[in-house]
Amino acid sequence: MRMIVALAAAALGAAQLTPPQVSAPAVVGFVSEYRVARGDTWTAVGARAGVSPSTLARRNGRSLDVPLRDGETIAIDARHIVPANTSGAAIVINVPQRLLFHFRDGALGAHFPVAVGRRDWPTPLGAFTIRTREENPIWDVPVSIQEEMRREGHRVLTTVPPGPDNPLGRHWLGLTLPGVGIHGTNAPSSIYRATTHGCIRMHPDDVAALFARVAEGDAGRAIYEPVLVAVTSDGRVFLEVHPDVYRRVPDALDLANDLLDRAGVLRRVRAEAVTRAVAAREGIAIELPPEGS
């Protein structure tokens, strides 16, 4: 699928203001229109933009059951909040947000949609470093995945050479987290889902860009923040809520209110808007209307 128009240059004007407590923008991404190309699907467009297909369809007043039409124009809101829990890392992966953020000298340089581990095969959390960088990697299939192939009746592979059939794509970043890495894919529409065996999967163009930015020994952190809050320097309040894919948050509404309270803005926003945002779990940064508006 061709690149989405304005992805590379889609800085979001006023919402990209830098709050004093972090060096990265509070809100990144874009709001844009996209002209649908032949073969596009809700899933493919959402995977490239970093928006769930259901959110993309609903925000266009559509159903996932109604396919996209060649040449039509749809709106894409792909705004996201940068996690505050960066801890000086060059790479921060927020698993429920399904985004990877790359920092250089404490400033955000880029962010990318990713696929993460599925619920029964979760991406491990915690600090890591980049251990290896490989181009055109050979996939040595882990024994656990070989066993899964056998259970599902598939041909059991032990190694897969470089090429179009290699699910690692053309770039591999081996991490010190157990058994996982950051890599490309031969199935780009699988991005922005919880579908891997724990690895961080990226679009081929995105992993190539990240590969050129990082070095062996760079530090990273995988975190779990399904609810995020940002306050811009002009006082606008944003809330972003994702599905709790690993079921680690007992009450997302309580967490949202707690984060808003800690940011000092809980009484400034409409409570019903917070409740709606949490219930919808759209996975994009939503500006909360001020109380009394």
C-alpha positions as a printed Julia matrix, in Angstrom:
293×3 Matrix{Float64}:
   0.0     0.0    0.0
   1.34    3.43  -0.85
   2.3     5.84   1.9
  -0.51    7.8    3.41
  -0.52   11.4    2.26
   1.02   13.74   4.85
   2.36   10.98   7.11
   5.91   12.28   6.94
   5.03   15.93   7.32
   2.04   15.62   9.57
   3.07   17.68  12.57
  -0.07   18.82  14.35
   0.04   22.61  14.62
  -1.18   23.94  17.96
  -1.42   20.57  19.7
   2.31   19.97  19.24
   3.27   22.6   21.8
   5.88   21.53  24.32
   4.83   21.48  27.97
   7.52   22.55  30.44
   7.84   19.17  32.17
   8.99   17.13  29.13
  11.4    17.73  26.27
   9.24   15.9   23.71
   5.97   17.26  22.31
   2.97   16.38  24.44
   0.91   15.45  21.39
   2.25   14.22  18.07
   0.67   12.97  14.87
  -1.7    14.56  12.44
  -5.24   15.28  11.33
  -5.53   14.92   7.59
  -7.59   13.74   4.65
  -6.59   10.69   2.64
  -7.58    9.73  -0.87
  -8.23    6.0   -0.98
  -6.19    3.96  -3.47
  -7.26    0.76  -5.16
  -6.88   -2.18  -2.77
  -6.91   -0.09   0.42
  -8.81   -1.49   3.39
  -9.72   -0.04   6.77
  -7.14   -2.37   8.31
  -4.33   -1.45   5.91
  -4.89    2.3    6.16
  -5.2     2.12   9.95
  -2.02    0.03  10.23
  -0.02    2.62   8.31
  -1.47    5.62  10.15
  -1.45    4.14  13.66
  -5.24    4.16  14.14
  -7.45    1.15  14.83
  -9.71    0.21  11.89
 -12.83    0.52  14.06
 -11.9     4.06  15.17
 -11.06    5.05  11.6
 -14.39    3.77  10.28
 -16.47    5.2   13.13
 -14.87    8.64  12.82
 -15.9     8.62   9.16
 -19.48    7.64  10.0
 -18.95    4.22   8.47
 -18.99    0.54   9.37
 -16.12   -1.9    8.94
 -18.55   -4.02   6.95
 -18.64   -1.38   4.19
 -15.36   -1.47   2.23
 -13.44    1.59   1.16
 -14.04    2.82  -2.38
 -11.22    3.68  -4.77
 -10.88    7.47  -5.04
 -13.02    8.42  -2.05
 -11.62   10.73   0.63
 -11.61    9.83   4.31
 -10.53   11.76   7.38
  -7.7    10.44   9.55
  -7.1    11.63  13.12
  -3.8    10.06  14.18
  -2.89   12.21  17.17
  -1.11   10.5   20.05
   0.32   11.47  23.43
   4.01   10.93  24.06
   4.51    8.88  27.25
   6.18   10.78  30.07
   7.89    7.62  31.35
  10.9     7.79  29.03
  13.64    7.46  31.7
  16.27    8.81  29.33
  15.82    5.92  26.86
  16.53    6.26  23.16
  13.61    3.94  22.35
  10.33    3.79  24.26
   7.73    1.19  23.29
   4.31    1.67  24.87
   2.74   -1.74  24.38
  -1.02   -0.95  24.66
  -0.49    2.23  22.61
   1.25    0.13  19.93
   3.7     2.93  19.25
   7.48    3.15  19.31
   9.08    6.51  20.11
  12.69    7.33  19.27
  14.49   10.01  21.26
  17.83   11.66  20.62
  19.43   13.72  23.37
  16.11   13.7   25.21
  14.14   15.13  22.28
  11.6    13.13  20.31
  12.85   12.45  16.81
  10.22   10.07  15.42
   7.37    7.78  16.34
   6.05    4.71  14.53
   3.06    2.35  14.78
   4.06   -1.21  15.7
   2.58   -4.63  16.33
   3.15   -6.13  19.77
   2.75   -9.48  21.48
  -0.68  -11.0   21.67
  -2.37  -11.55  25.03
  -1.23  -15.17  25.35
   2.3   -14.32  24.15
   2.95  -10.85  25.61
   5.8    -8.51  24.87
   8.07   -8.43  27.93
   8.26   -5.11  29.73
  11.22   -3.29  31.23
  14.57   -1.77  30.34
  16.64   -3.16  27.47
  19.54   -2.36  25.19
  20.02   -3.04  21.5
  22.28   -6.08  21.37
  22.58   -6.66  17.6
  21.76   -4.98  14.28
  21.27   -7.21  11.25
  20.24   -6.61   7.67
  18.59   -9.43   5.73
  18.42  -11.65   8.81
  17.95  -15.4    8.88
  15.03  -16.4   11.09
  16.01  -19.19  13.43
  12.54  -20.32  14.44
  12.26  -20.69  18.23
  11.3   -24.13  19.49
   8.14  -22.67  21.05
   6.98  -21.39  17.66
   7.89  -24.68  16.02
   5.65  -26.4   18.56
   2.83  -23.97  17.72
   3.26  -24.75  14.01
   2.99  -28.45  14.8
  -0.13  -28.01  16.95
  -1.83  -25.97  14.22
  -1.01  -28.5   11.52
   1.42  -26.25   9.62
   4.72  -27.31   8.11
   7.31  -27.0   10.86
  10.16  -24.66   9.92
  13.45  -24.45  11.75
  15.06  -21.63   9.75
  13.83  -19.18   7.13
  16.41  -17.54   4.83
  16.33  -13.86   3.86
  13.74  -13.03   1.24
  10.05  -12.28   0.75
   8.93  -15.26   2.85
  10.92  -14.19   5.91
   8.53  -12.72   8.51
  11.39  -10.66  10.0
  11.65   -8.55   6.86
  14.97   -6.93   5.96
  15.97   -5.46   9.33
  16.43   -6.96  12.79
  17.33   -5.25  16.06
  18.05   -7.88  18.7
  17.23   -6.76  22.23
  18.34   -7.86  25.68
  14.69   -8.52  26.52
  14.28  -12.3   26.5
  13.48  -13.82  23.13
  12.33  -10.69  21.29
  13.54   -8.06  18.86
  12.39   -5.17  16.72
  12.0    -6.17  13.09
  10.23   -5.6    9.8
   7.54   -7.76   8.27
   6.26   -9.28   5.05
   2.69   -8.56   6.22
   2.42   -4.75   6.62
  -1.33   -4.86   7.35
  -0.56   -6.67  10.62
   0.96   -3.51  12.12
  -0.85   -1.74  14.97
  -2.23   -4.97  16.4
  -1.45   -7.24  19.34
  -0.59  -10.23  17.2
   3.1   -11.19  17.5
   4.96  -13.8   19.56
   6.29  -10.99  21.73
   8.44   -9.18  19.18
   7.98   -5.58  18.06
   6.96   -5.65  14.4
   7.25   -2.55  12.19
   6.36   -1.52   8.66
   9.36   -2.14   6.36
   9.86    1.58   5.67
   9.63    2.47   9.36
  12.06   -0.17  10.59
  14.54    0.92   7.91
  14.28    4.49   9.19
  14.72    3.36  12.8
  17.6     1.05  11.88
  19.51    4.04  10.49
  18.93    6.04  13.69
  20.11    3.55  16.31
  23.29    1.75  17.31
  24.24   -1.3   19.33
  24.17   -0.43  23.01
  21.38    2.14  22.72
  19.04    1.97  25.71
  15.3     1.39  25.52
  12.28    0.67  27.67
   9.06   -1.24  27.04
   6.23    0.21  29.15
   2.53   -0.41  29.69
   0.42    2.77  29.73
  -3.05    2.31  28.2
  -4.21    5.69  29.51
  -2.25    8.89  28.84
  -2.85   12.56  29.64
  -1.18   15.63  28.15
  -1.55   19.32  28.89
  -0.21   21.71  26.27
   1.47   24.98  27.16
  -1.69   26.87  26.17
  -3.75   24.81  28.64
  -5.49   22.35  26.31
  -6.08   18.93  27.87
  -5.81   15.69  25.91
  -6.75   12.16  26.96
  -5.81    8.98  25.1
  -7.28    5.61  26.1
  -6.44    2.19  24.63
  -7.86   -1.27  25.22
  -6.13   -2.95  28.16
  -4.84   -5.82  26.02
  -2.96   -7.56  28.86
  -5.65   -6.81  31.47
  -3.31   -5.0   33.83
  -5.54   -2.01  34.73
  -8.45   -2.75  37.12
 -10.36    0.47  36.34
  -9.43    2.68  33.4
 -11.78    5.49  34.48
 -10.17    5.65  37.91
  -6.75    5.74  36.27
  -7.8     8.52  33.87
  -9.18   10.64  36.69
  -6.06   10.03  38.76
  -3.78   11.11  35.91
  -5.89   14.21  35.27
  -5.81   15.01  38.99
  -2.04   14.62  39.14
  -1.75   16.94  36.14
  -3.84   19.49  38.05
  -6.61   19.62  35.46
  -9.3    17.22  36.72
 -11.66   20.02  37.78
 -11.05   21.93  34.56
 -12.58   19.32  32.22
 -16.08   17.92  31.85
 -16.46   14.67  33.78
 -18.89   13.19  31.25
 -16.34   13.75  28.48
 -13.75   11.78  30.43
 -16.25    8.95  30.96
 -17.11    8.85  27.24
 -13.45    8.82  26.2
 -12.65    5.94  28.54
 -15.67    3.94  27.39
 -14.85    4.48  23.7
 -11.14    3.52  23.99
 -10.51    4.97  20.54
  -6.73    4.96  20.95
  -6.19    8.54  19.78
  -5.56   11.76  21.68
  -8.9    13.48  22.31
  -9.11   17.08  23.43
 -11.34   17.29  26.48
 -13.8    20.2   26.59
 -13.37   22.52  29.56
 -15.88   22.44  32.4
 -18.72   24.85  31.73
 -18.35   24.81  27.96
